[in-house]
């Protein structure tokens, strides 16, 4: 684990295997002797464990999404919202369902999100990078999306909610295997930023599909 002193900005590293998961340690900076309080993240479950919980239902088990998906009118778009903060989730759900007209599924946790993704190809997935995890690299929803076949993944617009990255940073979005990044500080402009990203993707894939047709590959 990398430690940064908030006084002298000195950096030092502690071996992860010697750190107690979920505990707060009091450490002394080796450079300026400033006292630091460092919280060690709780251990994350392996992705395979999360993924196994999203296996198709057994006979007699109910669809976690619910039957309403069987009655979605033609042309109505669907969205899966994966946001751990109740206030932010409420704010986004209002924007997406009331203002934008999406048929909304709110995932309670990573397990329910993965099960929902197995039942339905959503038009839009909005996921906080810390949904169900303290480590963005262990985000089960993002890993699931990254592993989808491209013919399926291409149909889904993935918007990543983050405090680390700038909104609409295309290079970082590519690096994170998502279609768009929206910084949580820009939630007031969420609908406008999202709409712009969706327009740009639609325009890109129109050119892409037209090129394939001209090449005789469609």
FIVEX-426664 format. One line per 3 residues: number of its first residue (from 1); for each residue x, y, z of N, C-alpha, C, CB. Coordinates in pm, 1 decimal. Glycine has a CB too. Layout:
BEGIN
NUM	X/Y/Z/X/Y/Z/X/Y/Z/X/Y/Z; ... .
***
This chain:
BEGIN
1	86.1/-119.2/0.0/0.0/0.0/0.0/89.5/123.9/0.0/-97.3/0.7/124.3; 57.4/218.3/-87.3/133.3/342.5/-95.3/75.5/445.5/1.4/132.8/397.5/-239.5; 161.9/507.8/81.1/120.9/606.6/181.2/178.6/742.1/143.5/167.1/564.8/324.2 .
4	97.2/847.7/151.7/141.2/983.8/122.7/122.5/1068.6/247.9/62.6/1044.1/2.0; 231.5/1130.1/295.6/224.0/1215.8/413.3/157.5/1347.1/375.5/364.8/1240.8/473.1; 53.5/1385.6/449.5/-18.5/1508.8/416.1/54.3/1635.1/460.7/-155.4/1505.8/478.2 .
7	168.3/1617.2/531.1/244.5/1733.1/577.7/363.8/1762.6/486.8/292.7/1710.3/720.6; 448.6/1662.2/465.1/569.7/1684.3/384.0/558.1/1628.0/243.2/689.4/1622.4/452.2; 443.3/1561.1/213.7/419.2/1499.3/83.1/516.5/1385.5/53.3/428.7/1604.0/-25.9 .
10	579.7/1334.6/158.2/668.3/1220.7/140.1/588.8/1094.4/111.7/756.0/1201.1/263.1; 647.8/1005.4/34.5/580.3/881.2/-3.0/659.0/761.8/50.5/564.1/871.3/-157.1; 586.4/663.8/101.0/649.6/538.4/141.1/550.0/425.7/124.6/700.9/545.3/287.0 .
13	600.1/304.1/121.8/517.5/187.0/91.7/521.9/86.9/206.2/563.9/120.3/-38.5; 405.1/29.2/235.1/395.1/-78.1/334.2/350.4/-205.1/264.0/296.2/-40.5/449.0; 406.9/-319.9/299.5/366.8/-445.7/234.9/221.6/-480.6/266.5/458.8/-560.2/279.5 .
16	142.9/-507.1/162.8/-0.1/-533.0/180.3/-28.4/-651.6/271.1/-64.4/-556.3/46.6; 57.5/-755.8/261.4/30.7/-877.3/339.0/46.1/-856.6/489.0/122.7/-988.0/294.3; 106.7/-745.3/530.0/124.9/-718.6/672.7/23.1/-619.1/727.5/264.6/-666.8/697.7 .
19	-69.3/-575.9/642.4/-167.9/-476.5/684.2/-299.3/-544.1/721.3/-190.8/-372.7/572.9; -355.9/-511.7/836.9/-484.1/-571.2/879.1/-601.4/-509.4/804.1/-504.4/-553.6/1030.4; -670.3/-588.2/722.9/-781.7/-537.4/642.6/-892.1/-480.0/730.7/-838.2/-648.5/554.0 .
22	-943.6/-364.2/691.5/-1054.7/-302.8/762.5/-1016.7/-229.5/889.8/-1153.7/-405.6/795.0; -888.7/-213.6/916.3/-842.9/-147.7/1039.6/-783.0/-10.3/1009.4/-738.9/-235.7/1112.3; -779.1/75.2/1112.7/-715.1/206.2/1101.8/-587.0/205.0/1183.0/-810.0/319.6/1150.1 .
25	-476.5/241.1/1117.1/-346.1/239.5/1182.3/-295.9/380.5/1207.5/-245.3/162.3/1098.1; -220.5/396.4/1315.8/-153.7/522.7/1344.5/-6.0/504.3/1311.9/-174.6/566.9/1494.2; 42.6/578.2/1213.0/179.4/562.9/1164.9/254.8/694.4/1175.2/180.2/512.5/1020.3 .
28	387.5/684.3/1181.4/471.7/802.6/1185.5/547.8/813.7/1053.4/569.8/797.1/1306.2; 541.1/931.4/990.8/612.2/953.1/865.6/762.7/941.2/890.9/576.8/1092.1/804.7; 834.8/859.2/814.5/978.7/841.9/835.5/1061.4/966.2/801.2/1027.5/726.0/753.5 .
31	1001.3/1062.3/731.0/1075.2/1182.6/691.8/1058.2/1297.4/790.6/1031.0/1227.6/554.9; 931.2/1328.1/823.1/906.8/1444.2/909.9/846.7/1406.3/1045.0/814.9/1541.9/840.0; 822.4/1276.1/1064.7/766.6/1222.5/1189.3/624.9/1271.4/1216.8/855.5/1259.6/1305.4 .
34	557.0/1316.8/1114.0/416.6/1353.5/1127.8/333.9/1227.7/1154.4/365.9/1427.2/1000.6; 235.6/1238.2/1245.1/153.2/1123.3/1278.8/38.8/1111.1/1177.0/97.8/1136.0/1423.7; 25.6/992.6/1117.3/-74.1/968.7/1012.3/-175.4/864.8/1057.8/-6.1/922.8/881.9 .
37	-301.1/885.7/1019.9/-406.0/787.4/1042.5/-440.2/724.3/907.6/-532.7/852.7/1109.5; -414.7/596.5/893.4/-434.3/528.0/766.1/-536.5/416.7/784.1/-300.5/471.4/712.1; -644.2/421.4/705.3/-746.8/317.3/709.5/-721.4/216.2/599.0/-888.3/378.2/695.8 .
40	-709.6/90.6/635.7/-685.0/-16.3/539.7/-819.4/-66.5/488.0/-602.3/-132.5/604.0; -840.0/-67.6/356.3/-968.6/-114.5/302.1/-995.8/-258.8/342.3/-970.3/-101.8/148.8; -1123.3/-289.8/358.8/-1160.7/-428.2/387.4/-1131.2/-514.5/266.5/-1309.8/-438.8/426.3 .
43	-1103.8/-640.2/290.7/-1071.9/-732.3/182.1/-1190.6/-745.7/88.6/-1031.3/-869.8/237.2; -1162.1/-743.3/-41.5/-1267.9/-755.7/-140.9/-1288.1/-901.6/-178.9/-1235.2/-672.1/-265.4; -1413.1/-944.4/-202.0/-1434.7/-1080.7/-249.3/-1379.7/-1095.9/-390.1/-1584.2/-1117.0/-245.7 .
46	-1331.1/-1213.2/-421.3/-1280.9/-1239.2/-555.9/-1393.5/-1223.1/-655.7/-1219.2/-1380.2/-565.9; -1359.3/-1175.5/-775.5/-1463.9/-1151.7/-874.2/-1538.0/-1280.0/-909.0/-1404.7/-1090.2/-999.9; -1466.1/-1393.9/-910.0/-1530.6/-1520.7/-942.1/-1643.4/-1550.9/-844.8/-1428.8/-1634.1/-940.9 .
49	-1627.7/-1509.0/-717.9/-1732.5/-1531.8/-619.6/-1854.5/-1446.7/-652.3/-1681.8/-1500.9/-478.0; -1829.6/-1321.6/-689.5/-1940.3/-1232.9/-725.1/-2007.6/-1282.3/-851.9/-1891.1/-1088.0/-743.4; -1925.4/-1323.7/-950.1/-1978.6/-1367.2/-1077.8/-2063.3/-1492.6/-1061.6/-1865.6/-1392.1/-1176.5 .
52	-2020.8/-1585.2/-973.6/-2094.9/-1708.7/-955.5/-2233.5/-1680.8/-897.9/-2017.7/-1804.3/-864.6; -2245.1/-1572.8/-820.9/-2375.2/-1538.7/-763.1/-2470.6/-1487.0/-868.6/-2359.1/-1435.3/-652.9; -2416.9/-1452.6/-986.5/-2500.8/-1399.6/-1093.8/-2537.7/-1505.9/-1194.9/-2430.7/-1285.6/-1163.4 .
55	-2522.9/-1633.1/-1159.3/-2555.9/-1741.0/-1251.1/-2705.2/-1741.5/-1279.4/-2511.4/-1876.4/-1194.2; -2746.7/-1797.1/-1393.3/-2889.4/-1800.4/-1427.1/-2970.2/-1866.3/-1317.2/-2911.7/-1874.0/-1558.9; -3097.1/-1825.8/-1298.7/-3178.2/-1878.4/-1188.9/-3210.7/-2025.5/-1208.1/-3306.7/-1798.7/-1175.7 .
58	-3232.0/-2093.5/-1097.8/-3273.1/-2232.1/-1102.6/-3422.4/-2238.4/-1132.4/-3239.7/-2304.5/-970.0; -3469.5/-2356.3/-1164.9/-3610.8/-2374.3/-1197.4/-3698.2/-2328.6/-1080.5/-3640.1/-2521.8/-1232.3; -3794.4/-2246.3/-1109.1/-3884.4/-2197.1/-1006.0/-3838.6/-2068.4/-941.9/-3901.3/-2299.8/-901.5 .
61	-3716.5/-2025.7/-970.2/-3664.3/-1902.0/-911.5/-3713.1/-1782.8/-992.7/-3508.9/-1904.3/-905.6; -3750.4/-1675.8/-925.0/-3807.8/-1561.1/-994.8/-3701.2/-1477.1/-1061.5/-3887.6/-1475.8/-899.0; -3741.8/-1408.5/-1165.6/-3655.4/-1315.3/-1236.5/-3629.9/-1195.1/-1146.0/-3719.0/-1271.2/-1372.5 .
64	-3501.6/-1161.7/-1112.4/-3474.8/-1050.3/-1022.6/-3515.6/-916.0/-1079.9/-3330.0/-1047.2/-988.1; -3523.9/-906.0/-1210.2/-3566.4/-781.0/-1272.0/-3716.7/-763.4/-1256.8/-3526.5/-777.3/-1420.4; -3787.5/-875.2/-1259.1/-3932.6/-867.6/-1248.2/-3998.5/-873.6/-1384.4/-3973.8/-740.6/-1176.3 .
67	-4122.4/-913.4/-1386.8/-4193.9/-932.8/-1511.7/-4218.0/-806.6/-1592.8/-4322.4/-995.7/-1483.4; -4214.5/-684.4/-1534.7/-4244.8/-565.5/-1615.1/-4165.1/-553.0/-1742.7/-4222.6/-444.9/-1534.2; -4043.4/-616.2/-1749.6/-3967.0/-605.5/-1872.9/-4039.3/-671.9/-1988.8/-3829.5/-667.2/-1855.2 .
70	-4132.1/-762.8/-1957.4/-4207.6/-825.8/-2063.9/-4310.9/-732.5/-2123.2/-4274.4/-950.0/-2013.3; -4332.3/-617.7/-2059.6/-4436.6/-525.4/-2103.2/-4381.3/-388.6/-2141.9/-4539.6/-509.3/-1994.3; -4251.4/-378.6/-2158.1/-4193.0/-252.0/-2200.1/-4234.0/-224.3/-2344.3/-4038.1/-254.1/-2185.6 .
73	-4287.8/-108.1/-2368.7/-4332.1/-73.7/-2502.8/-4214.1/-63.3/-2597.5/-4410.3/56.8/-2501.4; -4240.4/-94.1/-2722.7/-4136.5/-85.7/-2823.3/-4083.9/57.6/-2831.9/-4189.6/-132.8/-2959.9; -3951.7/70.5/-2832.6/-3890.1/202.6/-2840.7/-3852.0/261.7/-2706.9/-3981.5/295.6/-2909.6 .
76	-3902.4/203.1/-2595.8/-3866.5/251.9/-2462.8/-3730.5/194.2/-2423.9/-3975.5/213.6/-2357.5; -3639.6/278.7/-2386.6/-3504.5/233.9/-2352.4/-3494.2/197.3/-2204.1/-3402.0/342.9/-2387.0; -3403.4/105.0/-2174.8/-3387.2/55.5/-2037.7/-3250.2/94.8/-1983.0/-3404.9/-98.1/-2032.6 .
79	-3244.4/114.9/-1851.0/-3120.6/155.7/-1787.0/-3103.0/79.3/-1656.2/-3119.4/308.1/-1761.9; -2980.7/38.1/-1629.3/-2943.9/-22.4/-1501.8/-2859.3/79.0/-1425.9/-2866.6/-158.1/-1522.0; -2905.8/118.5/-1306.6/-2836.0/218.0/-1226.0/-2765.5/149.1/-1109.2/-2934.6/326.1/-1174.4 .
82	-2633.4/164.3/-1102.3/-2552.4/102.0/-998.1/-2479.7/212.8/-920.7/-2450.3/-0.9/-1059.4; -2544.0/265.2/-818.9/-2490.2/376.7/-740.5/-2513.6/348.4/-592.2/-2556.2/512.5/-782.5; -2407.5/343.9/-510.3/-2422.6/308.8/-369.3/-2480.0/419.2/-281.2/-2291.5/268.6/-315.4 .
85	-2460.0/546.5/-317.6/-2505.7/656.4/-234.7/-2655.4/680.2/-256.1/-2425.4/784.0/-265.5; -2738.6/666.7/-151.5/-2884.4/680.1/-167.0/-2928.0/814.3/-224.3/-2951.4/659.8/-34.2; -2862.6/923.3/-182.8/-2901.4/1055.6/-230.9/-2870.0/1071.9/-379.7/-2830.3/1164.3/-150.0 .
88	-2750.3/1028.4/-417.9/-2712.7/1037.2/-559.2/-2800.6/945.5/-642.3/-2564.1/1001.2/-579.0; -2828.0/825.6/-590.8/-2912.8/730.6/-662.7/-3052.9/787.3/-685.6/-2921.7/598.7/-585.6; -3108.1/851.0/-583.5/-3240.8/910.7/-596.1/-3239.8/1021.9/-700.3/-3288.7/965.1/-460.6 .
91	-3137.1/1101.8/-697.2/-3126.0/1213.3/-791.4/-3115.7/1163.5/-935.8/-3004.1/1299.7/-757.0; -3032.5/1060.8/-955.6/-3013.9/1007.4/-1089.9/-3137.5/931.9/-1138.4/-2892.4/915.8/-1093.3; -3201.3/859.6/-1047.6/-3320.3/783.9/-1088.1/-3430.5/877.7/-1136.4/-3371.7/697.6/-971.4 .
94	-3442.2/995.1/-1072.2/-3541.1/1093.8/-1115.4/-3507.9/1145.3/-1254.6/-3548.1/1210.7/-1016.0; -3380.0/1176.8/-1277.0/-3337.9/1225.8/-1408.2/-3363.9/1122.2/-1516.4/-3189.8/1263.3/-1406.1; -3330.8/996.5/-1486.5/-3336.2/892.4/-1588.8/-3478.4/845.8/-1618.4/-3252.6/774.6/-1546.1 .
97	-3559.0/829.4/-1514.5/-3693.9/776.6/-1535.5/-3794.7/885.7/-1568.9/-3739.6/701.4/-1412.6; -3793.0/994.6/-1493.6/-3892.9/1099.6/-1514.6/-3858.1/1190.4/-1631.9/-3907.8/1182.7/-1389.1; -3733.0/1235.7/-1635.5/-3693.9/1332.3/-1738.4/-3658.5/1265.5/-1871.2/-3576.1/1414.2/-1689.9 .
100	-3575.6/1161.1/-1863.7/-3528.0/1098.7/-1987.3/-3618.6/986.1/-2034.9/-3388.2/1045.8/-1967.6; -3708.2/937.4/-1949.2/-3804.4/837.1/-1992.4/-3752.7/695.0/-2000.5/-3856.0/874.5/-2122.3; -3643.4/664.1/-1931.7/-3591.3/527.1/-1930.9/-3676.3/436.7/-1841.2/-3444.7/525.7/-1883.6 .
103	-3679.7/308.4/-1876.2/-3734.7/207.5/-1786.2/-3620.4/169.5/-1693.6/-3793.1/81.2/-1864.5; -3634.4/199.1/-1566.7/-3521.7/197.7/-1473.7/-3517.8/73.8/-1385.8/-3526.2/319.6/-1386.9; -3397.8/16.0/-1372.7/-3369.6/-86.8/-1273.1/-3261.4/-33.5/-1180.7/-3325.7/-221.8/-1340.0 .
106	-3287.4/-27.9/-1050.7/-3187.9/14.8/-952.8/-3129.0/-108.1/-885.4/-3250.1/110.9/-847.7; -3000.0/-129.8/-902.9/-2933.2/-245.0/-842.1/-2901.4/-215.2/-695.7/-2803.6/-280.8/-919.7; -2935.2/-308.8/-608.8/-2907.4/-290.9/-466.6/-2761.7/-317.2/-434.1/-2995.5/-381.9/-383.9 .
109	-2701.1/-411.4/-506.0/-2561.4/-447.3/-482.8/-2505.5/-510.1/-610.1/-2547.3/-544.9/-361.2; -2376.6/-546.0/-606.0/-2312.0/-602.0/-725.0/-2376.2/-732.7/-766.9/-2163.7/-623.5/-699.7; -2418.6/-812.7/-670.8/-2478.6/-941.9/-702.7/-2607.6/-923.3/-782.5/-2506.6/-1021.3/-574.0 .
112	-2695.6/-834.4/-736.4/-2821.9/-813.1/-807.3/-2797.9/-748.0/-943.0/-2916.7/-726.3/-723.4; -2695.8/-661.2/-952.3/-2663.5/-597.3/-1080.3/-2620.5/-700.9/-1183.0/-2552.9/-492.4/-1061.9; -2535.3/-793.9/-1142.3/-2487.1/-896.0/-1234.1/-2599.2/-989.9/-1277.3/-2374.7/-975.3/-1169.9 .
115	-2686.8/-1022.7/-1185.5/-2800.1/-1108.1/-1221.6/-2890.7/-1035.7/-1322.4/-2880.9/-1148.2/-1094.8; -2912.4/-906.5/-1301.7/-2995.0/-829.5/-1394.9/-2932.1/-825.0/-1533.6/-3016.2/-687.4/-1342.5; -2800.5/-811.1/-1538.3/-2730.4/-804.4/-1666.7/-2739.1/-935.9/-1743.0/-2584.5/-767.1/-1645.1 .
118	-2756.0/-1045.4/-1670.7/-2769.5/-1174.9/-1737.7/-2908.7/-1192.5/-1798.2/-2740.9/-1288.6/-1639.3; -3006.4/-1119.3/-1747.7/-3142.5/-1130.8/-1796.6/-3173.1/-1035.0/-1910.5/-3238.2/-1107.6/-1684.9; -3101.9/-924.8/-1917.5/-3144.6/-820.4/-2009.3/-3025.1/-743.3/-2063.6/-3241.7/-725.3/-1940.3 .
121	-3028.6/-712.3/-2193.4/-2928.0/-625.6/-2254.9/-2979.8/-482.4/-2244.4/-2899.4/-666.1/-2405.7; -2924.8/-407.7/-2150.5/-2970.7/-270.6/-2126.5/-2918.8/-176.3/-2234.4/-2925.5/-222.0/-1988.0; -2995.3/-73.0/-2260.2/-2947.5/32.7/-2350.1/-2840.8/116.7/-2280.7/-3064.8/122.5/-2396.4 .
124	-2855.7/131.9/-2149.1/-2766.0/218.3/-2072.2/-2736.2/153.2/-1937.3/-2828.3/359.7/-2052.4; -2608.3/154.8/-1900.2/-2566.3/112.9/-1766.5/-2489.5/229.0/-1704.5/-2478.4/-18.4/-1771.3; -2538.7/279.1/-1591.9/-2471.3/386.2/-1518.6/-2414.8/324.7/-1391.9/-2568.9/506.0/-1485.9 .
127	-2283.1/326.2/-1376.5/-2220.8/255.1/-1264.7/-2113.7/340.8/-1197.9/-2159.8/122.9/-1312.9; -2123.3/350.5/-1066.4/-2019.7/417.2/-987.6/-1899.9/324.3/-979.9/-2071.4/455.0/-844.5; -1779.1/378.3/-996.7/-1660.1/294.1/-996.0/-1638.9/222.9/-862.0/-1538.6/377.6/-1029.1 .
130	-1703.0/272.4/-755.1/-1690.2/210.3/-623.3/-1815.9/131.4/-584.6/-1661.6/317.1/-518.0; -1899.6/98.9/-683.2/-2021.1/23.2/-654.6/-1984.1/-120.1/-614.3/-2116.2/23.0/-778.0; -2014.9/-154.1/-489.6/-1988.2/-288.4/-440.3/-1842.5/-318.2/-412.4/-2038.5/-386.2/-536.7 .
133	-1758.3/-215.9/-407.2/-1615.8/-239.0/-387.9/-1546.7/-114.0/-334.8/-1551.0/-283.3/-518.8; -1429.7/-132.5/-271.3/-1344.7/-19.2/-233.6/-1234.0/0.3/-337.3/-1283.6/-41.2/-92.8; -1222.6/-95.9/-427.7/-1116.7/-93.4/-527.3/-1179.0/-87.6/-666.6/-1024.2/-217.2/-513.0 .
136	-1166.5/24.9/-737.6/-1227.9/37.0/-870.4/-1187.8/-74.8/-966.5/-1191.1/169.7/-931.0; -1067.4/-129.4/-949.1/-1021.7/-236.2/-1038.8/-1093.5/-368.3/-1011.9/-871.1/-255.8/-1024.5; -1163.2/-376.9/-898.2/-1236.1/-499.5/-863.2/-1386.6/-481.0/-878.6/-1203.4/-541.8/-719.6 .
139	-1428.3/-380.8/-956.0/-1570.7/-354.2/-976.0/-1630.3/-465.3/-1063.5/-1592.7/-213.4/-1041.6; -1714.4/-549.0/-1003.3/-1769.3/-664.0/-1073.5/-1851.7/-628.3/-1195.7/-1852.4/-743.2/-980.8; -1926.8/-517.7/-1190.0/-2009.0/-477.0/-1303.7/-1921.1/-438.5/-1422.0/-2100.8/-359.7/-1265.1 .
142	-1815.8/-361.4/-1395.9/-1726.1/-320.3/-1504.1/-1652.0/-439.2/-1563.9/-1625.9/-217.1/-1453.4; -1612.5/-533.1/-1479.2/-1544.8/-652.8/-1529.0/-1639.4/-733.4/-1616.4/-1492.8/-739.2/-1412.2; -1763.3/-746.0/-1573.1/-1864.1/-818.0/-1651.5/-1881.2/-753.3/-1788.0/-1999.0/-821.6/-1577.1 .
145	-1893.3/-620.3/-1790.3/-1912.9/-549.6/-1916.3/-1793.3/-566.8/-2008.8/-1937.9/-401.8/-1890.7; -1675.1/-564.8/-1950.9/-1552.9/-576.7/-2031.1/-1541.9/-714.6/-2095.7/-1429.4/-549.7/-1944.4; -1600.3/-815.7/-2031.3/-1590.7/-952.3/-2081.6/-1700.3/-989.3/-2180.9/-1594.1/-1047.6/-1967.1 .
148	-1795.6/-900.4/-2202.0/-1902.2/-928.5/-2297.2/-1847.9/-937.6/-2439.8/-2010.5/-820.8/-2288.7; -1912.5/-1018.5/-2521.9/-1877.2/-1021.9/-2663.0/-1905.6/-885.3/-2723.6/-1955.3/-1133.6/-2737.8; -1821.4/-844.4/-2816.2/-1832.1/-709.4/-2870.6/-1965.7/-684.4/-2937.9/-1720.8/-684.4/-2968.8 .
151	-2023.4/-787.6/-3000.1/-2151.8/-769.4/-3068.0/-2261.5/-731.1/-2968.4/-2191.2/-897.5/-3143.4; -2247.5/-774.4/-2841.7/-2342.8/-737.8/-2736.8/-2301.3/-606.7/-2670.7/-2353.3/-849.9/-2631.3; -2173.3/-597.2/-2638.6/-2122.2/-477.8/-2568.2/-2148.7/-351.1/-2648.2/-1971.2/-491.5/-2541.1 .
154	-2142.5/-360.6/-2779.8/-2160.7/-243.8/-2865.8/-2300.2/-182.9/-2850.9/-2136.2/-281.8/-3011.0; -2396.6/-264.0/-2807.7/-2534.5/-216.6/-2794.5/-2558.7/-140.2/-2664.8/-2629.6/-333.2/-2802.3; -2464.5/-149.3/-2571.4/-2484.1/-92.9/-2438.0/-2395.8/30.7/-2419.7/-2453.0/-198.4/-2328.8 .
157	-2455.1/138.0/-2375.6/-2377.9/258.6/-2342.2/-2347.3/254.4/-2193.3/-2456.2/390.5/-2380.3; -2217.4/252.9/-2159.5/-2175.3/244.4/-2019.4/-2119.5/378.6/-1974.6/-2069.6/132.4/-1999.7; -2185.0/439.0/-1875.9/-2140.0/566.2/-1818.8/-2082.0/539.6/-1680.8/-2256.8/669.6/-1811.0 .
160	-1956.6/575.3/-1662.4/-1886.3/553.0/-1536.3/-1890.5/678.7/-1450.3/-1740.6/510.7/-1562.0; -1942.6/665.6/-1327.8/-1942.9/776.0/-1231.8/-1815.4/769.3/-1149.6/-2068.7/770.8/-1139.6; -1743.7/882.1/-1140.5/-1612.3/880.7/-1076.1/-1582.6/1014.9/-1010.1/-1502.7/846.7/-1178.2 .
163	-1501.9/1008.3/-906.7/-1446.9/1131.4/-848.0/-1301.3/1150.0/-888.2/-1459.1/1128.5/-694.6; -1242.7/1050.2/-952.5/-1100.2/1055.4/-989.1/-1076.7/1120.4/-1124.7/-1041.7/915.6/-989.9; -1169.2/1101.4/-1217.2/-1145.6/1142.0/-1355.0/-1237.4/1255.2/-1399.0/-1163.0/1023.9/-1446.9 .
166	-1192.8/1331.1/-1496.8/-1271.9/1440.9/-1551.0/-1388.3/1388.0/-1633.8/-1184.2/1533.2/-1635.8; -1496.9/1462.6/-1632.5/-1609.2/1428.6/-1720.0/-1565.3/1437.6/-1865.6/-1730.1/1522.1/-1693.7; -1610.2/1340.6/-1945.6/-1587.9/1339.1/-2090.5/-1440.1/1326.5/-2127.8/-1644.8/1465.1/-2152.2 .
169	-1359.7/1269.0/-2038.2/-1219.4/1240.3/-2070.0/-1217.3/1114.0/-2155.1/-1131.6/1223.0/-1939.2; -1206.0/1130.2/-2286.0/-1220.7/1018.4/-2378.3/-1107.7/916.9/-2366.0/-1227.5/1069.5/-2519.8; -986.8/963.4/-2346.1/-874.7/870.4/-2333.5/-888.9/785.2/-2207.1/-741.2/947.1/-2331.3 .
172	-932.3/846.8/-2097.2/-949.1/771.3/-1973.7/-1069.2/677.4/-1984.7/-966.1/866.7/-1853.8; -1173.4/720.2/-2055.5/-1288.5/632.6/-2077.3/-1245.9/507.8/-2154.0/-1400.2/707.2/-2153.7; -1163.8/527.5/-2255.6/-1111.1/414.1/-2332.2/-1028.4/323.7/-2241.8/-1025.9/463.3/-2451.5 .
175	-945.8/384.0/-2156.6/-861.7/308.5/-2064.2/-944.0/226.0/-1966.2/-770.6/402.5/-1988.0; -1060.8/278.3/-1926.6/-1147.2/210.1/-1830.1/-1250.4/119.3/-1898.4/-1218.7/312.7/-1743.2; -1244.5/111.0/-2031.3/-1335.8/26.3/-2109.7/-1482.7/66.1/-2092.4/-1317.9/-119.7/-2069.9 .
178	-1507.4/197.4/-2086.2/-1644.0/248.1/-2078.6/-1665.0/347.8/-2192.9/-1672.0/314.8/-1939.3; -1789.8/386.3/-2214.0/-1819.4/480.7/-2322.0/-1801.6/625.4/-2279.4/-1960.1/459.9/-2371.6; -1820.5/652.0/-2150.7/-1811.0/789.5/-2102.5/-1783.9/792.7/-1953.9/-1938.5/866.5/-2134.0 .
181	-1712.1/895.2/-1910.5/-1691.3/920.7/-1768.2/-1765.4/1049.0/-1730.7/-1538.6/931.7/-1734.1; -1839.1/1043.6/-1619.5/-1905.7/1161.9/-1566.8/-1859.7/1181.1/-1422.9/-2061.8/1148.6/-1575.5; -1790.8/1290.4/-1398.1/-1744.2/1319.4/-1263.2/-1863.2/1353.6/-1174.4/-1641.5/1435.1/-1263.9 .
184	-1862.6/1302.7/-1052.1/-1975.4/1323.0/-961.9/-1995.5/1469.5/-924.4/-1955.9/1241.3/-837.0; -1894.4/1552.8/-945.8/-1911.2/1695.4/-921.4/-1996.3/1762.0/-1029.1/-1775.7/1763.0/-913.4; -2019.0/1689.7/-1139.9/-2093.8/1746.7/-1252.3/-2234.4/1688.0/-1263.2/-2018.3/1723.5/-1382.4 .
187	-2289.0/1637.3/-1152.5/-2420.2/1572.9/-1158.2/-2530.8/1666.8/-1205.7/-2456.0/1518.1/-1022.5; -2516.4/1795.8/-1179.1/-2619.6/1890.5/-1223.2/-2629.9/1895.2/-1375.9/-2589.5/2030.9/-1168.6; -2521.9/1854.4/-1443.4/-2519.8/1851.9/-1590.2/-2524.6/1709.2/-1643.3/-2394.6/1923.0/-1643.0 .
190	-2561.2/1614.9/-1558.6/-2557.5/1473.2/-1594.8/-2632.8/1445.1/-1724.7/-2616.0/1389.1/-1482.2; -2755.5/1492.0/-1735.6/-2836.5/1460.4/-1853.1/-2776.2/1517.3/-1981.3/-2977.7/1513.6/-1834.8; -2719.2/1636.5/-1972.9/-2659.4/1698.7/-2091.8/-2531.6/1625.6/-2132.9/-2629.0/1847.6/-2065.2 .
193	-2448.7/1591.0/-2033.2/-2323.8/1520.4/-2062.9/-2353.8/1382.8/-2121.8/-2237.1/1506.6/-1935.5; -2450.2/1314.2/-2062.4/-2487.6/1181.7/-2111.2/-2540.4/1188.3/-2254.0/-2592.5/1118.8/-2019.4; -2627.6/1283.6/-2280.7/-2685.7/1296.7/-2414.5/-2577.7/1322.8/-2519.6/-2789.5/1409.9/-2416.6 .
196	-2480.1/1404.7/-2483.5/-2372.5/1433.9/-2578.7/-2291.2/1308.2/-2607.8/-2280.6/1545.3/-2524.4; -2259.8/1232.6/-2502.4/-2183.6/1109.3/-2521.3/-2257.4/1008.3/-2606.7/-2150.6/1047.9/-2388.0; -2387.8/997.3/-2586.8/-2467.1/902.9/-2665.4/-2475.1/945.6/-2811.4/-2607.7/890.0/-2607.0 .
199	-2484.6/1075.3/-2835.2/-2486.6/1123.8/-2973.9/-2354.4/1092.6/-3043.2/-2514.3/1275.7/-2978.1; -2244.2/1113.3/-2971.4/-2112.4/1088.9/-3030.7/-2091.9/941.3/-3060.8/-2001.9/1138.8/-2937.5; -2139.7/853.0/-2971.9/-2125.9/709.5/-2997.4/-2210.4/668.4/-3116.4/-2165.7/628.0/-2873.5 .
202	-2332.9/721.0/-3123.4/-2421.9/687.3/-3234.2/-2360.4/731.2/-3367.3/-2560.1/753.2/-3214.6; -2301.3/850.3/-3368.2/-2239.0/900.6/-3491.1/-2118.6/815.3/-3529.3/-2196.5/1047.8/-3474.1; -2039.1/776.1/-3430.6/-1920.3/693.8/-3458.3/-1960.4/559.9/-3517.2/-1837.8/672.3/-3330.2 .
205	-2059.2/493.6/-3456.2/-2096.3/360.9/-3503.7/-2172.3/365.7/-3634.7/-2178.9/290.3/-3400.2; -2234.8/478.5/-3667.4/-2298.1/490.9/-3799.4/-2191.3/486.8/-3907.1/-2381.0/622.1/-3810.0; -2082.4/562.0/-3882.4/-1970.5/561.0/-3976.9/-1909.5/421.5/-3983.6/-1863.2/665.1/-3936.4 .
208	-1894.8/358.9/-3867.5/-1835.7/224.9/-3858.8/-1919.6/123.5/-3936.1/-1822.3/181.3/-3711.6; -2051.4/124.8/-3915.1/-2139.2/28.9/-3981.6/-2146.0/56.4/-4131.5/-2279.8/33.6/-3920.4; -2149.0/182.5/-4170.3/-2150.2/216.7/-4312.7/-2023.1/167.1/-4381.3/-2164.7/369.0/-4331.4 .
211	-1909.6/177.6/-4311.6/-1782.2/130.5/-4366.5/-1784.8/-20.3/-4386.3/-1665.7/169.8/-4274.4; -1840.5/-93.5/-4288.3/-1850.8/-239.2/-4300.5/-1939.9/-278.3/-4417.2/-1904.8/-300.0/-4170.9; -2050.0/-203.6/-4436.4/-2140.3/-234.9/-4547.1/-2072.3/-213.6/-4680.6/-2266.4/-150.1/-4539.1 .
214	-1996.9/-102.1/-4690.8/-1927.7/-75.3/-4817.2/-1820.6/-180.6/-4844.4/-1864.6/64.7/-4815.2; -1763.9/-237.1/-4736.4/-1660.6/-339.2/-4752.8/-1720.2/-478.4/-4772.1/-1567.8/-339.2/-4632.5; -1852.9/-486.9/-4770.5/-1918.9/-614.0/-4790.2/-1909.1/-707.5/-4671.4/-1863.0/-680.2/-4908.6 .
217	-1887.8/-652.0/-4551.6/-1873.7/-735.2/-4433.5/-2000.2/-737.7/-4348.5/-1757.9/-687.1/-4350.9; -2109.5/-678.2/-4400.7/-2239.1/-684.1/-4334.9/-2344.7/-734.5/-4432.6/-2278.4/-545.8/-4279.1 .
***
